[in-house]
Amino acid sequence: MDESFYRAALGHGRIRTLDVDAVLTDELGERASPPLAGGRARLIDVQRALLLKGLRHESDTAVRWTLTESDTTQRLRDDLDPSFRNRLLASGGEGRSPRAMERRAARKLWRGRRGQPHRPRRGIGPRPAEPIS
């Protein structure tokens, strides 16, 4: 199905969230539930968000600007499903402020690895395989 047709059908209620969930459950099968992002998300959650919210189409320049000049890598999207947001924030550490928990959860998602210390980066590009001395 063409994406513009899909988005229109979704927007008009012809395709419902329940329909998307049913198709994802059927298509992903056993692959739907294994944990991602250190156990804070599942493949079905990521696929669902992509299908329901979509991706913004940006130029390379716009993406580079967003990543270097904004707090995108330190915040969770405002339109995240509340249960998904709560699962991500639950891993942010007790006794922290809500903002600190959000920054920590966002950093973990961007790193995609659990237990590795956060090292702020300058610029965009692949991270070196080993620390530079």
KOLTI-536061 format. One line per field, with one value per residue: residue number from 1; x, y, z of N, C-alpha, C in turn; residue in one letter. Coordinates in pm, 1 decimal, padded with zeros to 6 digits. Layout:
N
num <- [NUM  ...]
n_X <- [X  ...]
n_Y <- [Y  ...]
n_Z <- [Z  ...]
ca_X <- [X  ...]
ca_Y <- [Y  ...]
ca_Z <- [Z  ...]
c_X <- [X  ...]
c_Y <- [Y  ...]
c_Z <- [Z  ...]
residuo <- [A  ...]
***
This chain:
133
num <- [1  2  3  4  5  6  7  8  9  10  11  12  13  14  15  16  17  18  19  20  21  22  23  24  25  26  27  28  29  30  31  32  33  34  35  36  37  38  39  40  41  42  43  44  45  46  47  48  49  50  51  52  53  54  55  56  57  58  59  60  61  62  63  64  65  66  67  68  69  70  71  72  73  74  75  76  77  78  79  80  81  82  83  84  85  86  87  88  89  90  91  92  93  94  95  96  97  98  99  100  101  102  103  104  105  106  107  108  109  110  111  112  113  114  115  116  117  118  119  120  121  122  123  124  125  126  127  128  129  130  131  132  133]
n_X <- [00084.6  00057.3  00233.7  00120.7  -00149.8  -00195.6  -00143.6  -00349.9  -00575.2  -00533.4  -00550.6  -00818.6  -00949.6  -01007.3  -00814.1  -00733.9  -00577.9  -00593.8  -00602.3  -00346.3  -00195.1  -00283.0  -00190.2  00086.9  00138.3  00074.0  00253.7  00511.4  00524.2  00696.6  00913.6  00831.0  00845.3  01111.5  01347.4  01462.4  01698.6  01821.5  01617.6  01410.2  01231.9  01037.9  01052.0  00803.4  00694.5  00857.2  00815.3  00539.3  00527.4  00662.2  00486.4  00249.2  00318.3  00508.7  00793.0  00988.4  01083.2  01388.7  01654.5  02007.6  02154.2  01965.0  01919.4  02174.6  02196.7  01984.2  02070.5  02307.6  02251.0  02030.0  01833.6  01763.8  01881.1  01870.9  01620.2  01296.0  01052.8  00762.2  00524.5  00524.2  00385.7  00215.3  00253.3  00483.4  00665.2  00669.8  00789.3  01043.4  01131.3  01132.6  01371.4  01547.6  01657.8  01611.8  01521.6  01609.3  01559.0  01264.4  01343.2  01615.7  01590.9  01467.2  01666.4  01866.4  01738.3  01698.8  01965.6  02051.6  01892.8  01988.8  02252.8  02213.9  02317.3  02362.2  02485.9  02723.9  02946.3  02841.5  02966.9  03001.1  02975.0  03130.3  03012.7  02912.2  02906.7  03070.4  03139.7  03461.4  03621.2  03785.4  03887.1  04032.8  04359.8]
n_Y <- [-00116.5  00219.5  00479.0  00737.1  00688.6  00506.0  00672.1  00858.3  00691.1  00603.1  00847.9  00912.4  00719.3  00480.6  00284.8  00148.3  00182.2  -00061.9  -00233.6  -00200.5  -00301.1  -00569.3  -00662.0  -00626.1  -00801.4  -01044.8  -01045.1  -01017.2  -01217.9  -01441.4  -01274.7  -01032.9  -00965.6  -00979.8  -00804.7  -00471.6  -00198.8  -00227.8  -00359.3  -00181.5  -00144.2  -00307.6  -00487.3  -00477.2  -00246.7  -00044.7  -00075.7  -00025.6  00244.0  00362.3  00303.5  00428.4  00694.1  00767.3  00877.3  01170.2  01331.3  01448.1  01663.3  01588.8  01800.7  01927.4  01726.2  01700.9  01959.0  01951.4  01746.9  01851.4  02109.3  02111.9  01977.9  01720.4  01465.6  01436.9  01427.1  01273.4  01200.4  01407.2  01295.7  01026.2  00705.6  00680.6  00451.8  00336.1  00547.0  00555.9  00308.2  00349.9  00563.7  00442.6  00314.1  00508.5  00561.6  00575.0  00839.8  01050.2  01361.7  01420.4  01528.8  01460.0  01184.1  01152.4  01252.6  01061.4  00822.3  00886.5  00913.2  00647.5  00520.5  00639.1  00551.6  00277.8  00069.0  -00109.7  -00031.8  00085.4  00350.7  00691.3  00900.9  01219.0  01342.9  01520.6  01668.3  01476.5  01140.3  00818.5  00649.3  00606.2  00283.3  00220.2  00400.1  00720.2  00811.5]
n_Z <- [00000.0  -00079.2  00089.6  00128.6  00083.8  00289.9  00517.3  00485.4  00514.0  00774.9  00910.3  00863.0  01004.1  00882.7  00886.6  01189.2  01514.5  01644.4  01424.9  01317.1  01530.5  01529.4  01279.2  01310.8  01525.8  01403.5  01182.4  01301.6  01491.3  01701.0  01712.5  01805.0  02079.3  02200.4  02405.4  02341.6  02338.7  02592.0  02731.3  02754.3  02552.5  02295.4  01984.9  01858.1  01973.4  01868.2  01589.9  01583.4  01667.0  01452.2  01241.5  01323.0  01384.8  01198.0  00999.9  00984.1  00691.4  00623.7  00516.7  00488.7  00594.4  00759.5  00950.1  01065.5  01178.5  01364.4  01537.4  01641.4  01735.8  01900.0  02175.5  02113.6  02141.8  02410.0  02505.9  02528.1  02280.8  02268.8  02187.1  02249.5  02321.1  02626.8  02799.9  02694.4  02727.3  03008.6  03067.1  02958.7  03117.8  03366.0  03382.6  03438.9  03685.7  04033.3  04258.5  04112.1  03937.9  03733.7  03483.8  03473.3  03468.3  03222.0  03046.4  03090.0  03003.6  02732.4  02644.8  02678.0  02487.1  02249.4  02253.6  02245.2  02380.0  02682.0  03002.8  02927.3  02979.1  02945.7  02699.1  02605.2  02270.9  02008.7  01717.7  01424.0  01320.0  01286.9  01590.9  01730.9  01731.8  01947.5  02240.6  02183.5  02244.8]
ca_X <- [00000.0  00130.8  00235.9  00026.4  -00282.5  -00199.1  -00154.8  -00485.2  -00667.3  -00510.4  -00603.6  -00965.0  -01004.4  -01030.8  -00720.0  -00733.3  -00462.7  -00613.7  -00565.9  -00199.6  -00147.6  -00311.6  -00098.4  00221.8  00143.7  00074.5  00374.9  00634.2  00521.8  00783.5  01012.8  00768.8  00867.2  01244.9  01377.7  01558.7  01738.6  01843.4  01494.2  01313.6  01139.2  01028.8  01045.7  00666.1  00674.5  00926.7  00741.7  00410.3  00551.4  00695.1  00366.8  00146.7  00368.9  00585.5  00923.6  00999.2  01183.1  01474.4  01781.2  02124.5  02188.3  01866.5  01943.8  02298.0  02166.8  01899.8  02148.3  02413.7  02206.1  01910.4  01843.2  01695.9  01940.5  01858.3  01477.8  01207.9  00949.2  00641.0  00410.5  00541.0  00278.1  00244.1  00306.9  00619.8  00742.8  00688.1  00888.2  01174.9  01168.3  01153.5  01511.7  01627.3  01717.9  01527.0  01578.8  01650.8  01449.6  01205.4  01424.9  01737.4  01551.1  01441.9  01797.5  01935.0  01669.0  01728.3  02106.0  02058.6  01834.7  02080.0  02369.6  02170.2  02388.1  02337.7  02601.0  02842.5  02941.3  02809.3  03074.0  02948.8  03047.4  03121.4  02993.7  02837.9  02991.4  03083.3  03220.9  03580.5  03609.7  03855.8  03909.3  04150.5  04446.4]
ca_Y <- [00000.0  00344.7  00543.1  00849.6  00628.0  00451.2  00783.8  00914.1  00594.1  00608.2  00975.7  00913.5  00612.5  00356.9  00194.0  00181.6  00136.1  -00205.4  -00302.1  -00198.4  -00395.8  -00706.1  -00695.6  -00639.8  -00925.8  -01153.9  -01040.9  -01032.6  -01345.9  -01451.3  -01166.1  -00909.6  -00936.6  -00970.4  -00668.1  -00385.5  -00082.1  -00267.4  -00406.0  -00073.2  -00144.7  -00431.3  -00460.3  -00440.2  -00106.8  00040.8  -00085.3  00040.8  00388.9  00402.7  00296.4  00523.8  00831.7  00791.6  00941.6  01296.6  01328.5  01564.7  01661.7  01562.6  01925.1  01947.9  01626.5  01740.9  02076.1  01908.3  01667.9  01928.9  02236.7  02100.9  01877.2  01600.7  01342.9  01438.3  01429.2  01176.9  01270.5  01440.6  01215.6  00883.8  00637.7  00695.0  00330.3  00321.5  00651.2  00514.7  00199.8  00410.4  00643.7  00354.7  00272.5  00629.2  00570.7  00632.5  00951.6  01155.1  01447.4  01369.3  01572.4  01378.4  01049.7  01160.0  01263.5  00931.9  00727.3  00925.2  00876.6  00501.7  00485.4  00681.3  00462.6  00144.3  -00030.5  -00095.6  -00046.9  00153.4  00488.8  00793.8  00993.1  01317.4  01347.2  01642.7  01640.8  01360.0  01042.5  00695.4  00651.8  00522.0  00151.2  00226.3  00538.8  00787.5  00858.7]
ca_Z <- [00000.0  -00087.7  00221.1  00137.2  00097.0  00425.2  00611.4  00471.5  00573.3  00918.8  00955.8  00855.0  01086.6  00804.8  00952.0  01330.7  01592.2  01667.0  01300.8  01310.4  01632.3  01485.4  01170.1  01367.3  01603.6  01307.1  01099.9  01379.7  01562.7  01818.0  01711.2  01854.0  02220.9  02258.8  02448.1  02273.3  02419.0  02730.7  02793.3  02768.6  02438.5  02218.7  01842.0  01823.1  02014.6  01772.1  01463.2  01602.8  01666.3  01314.8  01157.2  01365.4  01385.4  01076.2  01007.6  00912.1  00584.4  00641.3  00443.1  00573.6  00664.1  00866.0  01054.6  01134.7  01260.1  01474.6  01632.9  01705.7  01790.2  01983.7  02281.3  02063.8  02194.9  02555.9  02538.5  02464.1  02203.3  02344.3  02142.2  02279.4  02392.1  02770.1  02863.1  02645.0  02795.4  03147.8  03070.4  02936.0  03234.2  03481.1  03385.4  03455.3  03818.0  04137.4  04331.0  04019.1  03893.1  03609.1  03369.6  03472.7  03425.2  03077.6  02978.9  03099.6  02914.9  02593.0  02615.5  02662.7  02357.6  02142.9  02255.9  02205.0  02458.6  02824.8  03090.0  02877.7  03026.6  02845.5  02662.1  02509.8  02144.0  01930.4  01575.7  01380.2  01253.7  01364.3  01711.3  01714.4  01793.5  02074.9  02279.1  02126.9  02354.3]
c_X <- [00089.7  00122.7  00135.7  -00117.0  -00300.1  -00220.3  -00294.8  -00587.6  -00655.2  -00571.0  -00755.7  -01030.1  -01036.0  -00937.0  -00710.9  -00606.7  -00472.8  -00575.4  -00414.1  -00142.9  -00168.0  -00215.3  00042.7  00236.8  00152.3  00206.6  00501.7  00640.2  00608.5  00886.6  00959.0  00815.9  01010.3  01280.6  01483.3  01595.8  01751.0  01717.5  01386.2  01212.7  01138.8  01019.0  00905.6  00636.9  00736.7  00852.6  00608.4  00426.6  00582.4  00571.5  00261.8  00193.2  00445.3  00720.2  00917.0  01107.6  01260.3  01598.5  01895.0  02159.9  02093.8  01888.5  02068.5  02272.0  02087.3  01981.2  02253.4  02364.2  02082.6  01932.1  01774.4  01751.1  01929.7  01712.6  01406.2  01101.0  00825.5  00523.5  00429.4  00417.6  00310.8  00301.4  00451.4  00710.8  00771.3  00789.8  01029.1  01221.2  01195.5  01299.3  01604.2  01689.2  01627.2  01599.2  01627.8  01530.2  01390.8  01288.2  01553.1  01705.4  01528.5  01573.9  01869.1  01871.3  01699.3  01871.3  02119.4  02001.7  01929.3  02203.0  02333.1  02241.6  02360.2  02468.3  02727.3  02837.2  02914.5  02931.5  03016.3  03037.2  03031.2  03104.8  02918.7  02935.9  03006.1  03173.8  03343.1  03561.6  03676.2  03877.6  04037.5  04232.1  04504.6]
c_Y <- [00123.5  00417.9  00657.7  00797.9  00573.0  00562.9  00846.3  00821.3  00593.3  00735.8  00982.9  00801.8  00484.7  00247.5  00240.6  00130.6  -00013.8  -00287.1  -00311.1  -00299.6  -00540.4  -00749.8  -00714.6  -00769.6  -01045.8  -01160.1  -01071.1  -01165.3  -01342.7  -01339.6  -01037.3  -00869.4  -00930.7  -00824.8  -00600.9  -00274.1  -00118.4  -00307.8  -00300.5  -00067.9  -00283.8  -00393.3  -00415.4  -00294.7  -00011.0  00042.1  -00011.1  00192.6  00438.2  00403.8  00400.6  00668.9  00866.9  00855.7  01073.9  01280.7  01458.6  01551.6  01630.1  01684.8  01949.3  01850.6  01663.9  01860.6  02033.7  01835.0  01750.3  02054.1  02228.9  01994.5  01745.9  01472.6  01334.9  01436.5  01314.3  01255.5  01292.5  01350.9  01065.6  00829.6  00642.5  00569.6  00305.8  00422.5  00608.8  00402.2  00255.3  00487.9  00558.4  00310.9  00391.1  00647.9  00639.0  00748.0  01064.1  01242.0  01388.9  01407.2  01489.7  01236.2  01047.6  01168.7  01129.3  00828.6  00758.8  00888.5  00727.0  00457.7  00521.1  00592.1  00323.3  00033.3  -00004.4  -00111.2  00020.1  00298.4  00585.8  00882.3  01092.6  01322.6  01482.9  01602.3  01512.4  01265.4  00920.7  00715.7  00562.6  00389.3  00148.0  00371.2  00594.4  00842.4  00992.5]
c_Z <- [00000.0  00046.9  00232.4  00152.7  00239.3  00527.8  00606.7  00537.7  00725.6  00976.7  00957.3  00936.7  01011.6  00853.2  01096.8  01397.6  01617.9  01543.4  01287.9  01409.2  01588.1  01375.1  01223.5  01445.5  01510.6  01229.8  01179.5  01454.3  01687.4  01825.0  01771.9  01993.6  02271.3  02290.8  02360.6  02370.3  02566.1  02803.9  02806.0  02655.6  02377.2  02071.8  01801.7  01862.2  01913.1  01638.8  01471.8  01597.1  01525.5  01225.9  01194.7  01356.6  01258.3  01104.3  00934.2  00807.1  00590.7  00554.2  00540.8  00656.5  00781.0  00981.1  01133.7  01226.9  01383.4  01580.6  01706.0  01776.9  01878.9  02090.0  02242.7  02124.1  02346.5  02601.3  02470.0  02389.3  02288.8  02307.4  02163.3  02349.5  02541.8  02836.1  02820.1  02714.8  02940.0  03160.8  03050.9  03058.9  03356.9  03492.5  03411.6  03592.0  03917.9  04205.2  04241.0  03985.1  03765.2  03486.2  03358.6  03426.3  03274.3  03000.3  02978.6  03005.5  02768.4  02555.7  02594.1  02528.1  02243.8  02138.6  02208.5  02279.3  02606.3  02901.0  03039.3  02923.7  02912.6  02823.4  02563.9  02386.0  02081.4  01785.2  01551.0  01313.4  01340.9  01485.6  01689.0  01787.6  01929.0  02110.2  02217.5  02242.1  02324.4]
residuo <- [M  D  E  S  F  Y  R  A  A  L  G  H  G  R  I  R  T  L  D  V  D  A  V  L  T  D  E  L  G  E  R  A  S  P  P  L  A  G  G  R  A  R  L  I  D  V  Q  R  A  L  L  L  K  G  L  R  H  E  S  D  T  A  V  R  W  T  L  T  E  S  D  T  T  Q  R  L  R  D  D  L  D  P  S  F  R  N  R  L  L  A  S  G  G  E  G  R  S  P  R  A  M  E  R  R  A  A  R  K  L  W  R  G  R  R  G  Q  P  H  R  P  R  R  G  I  G  P  R  P  A  E  P  I  S]
***
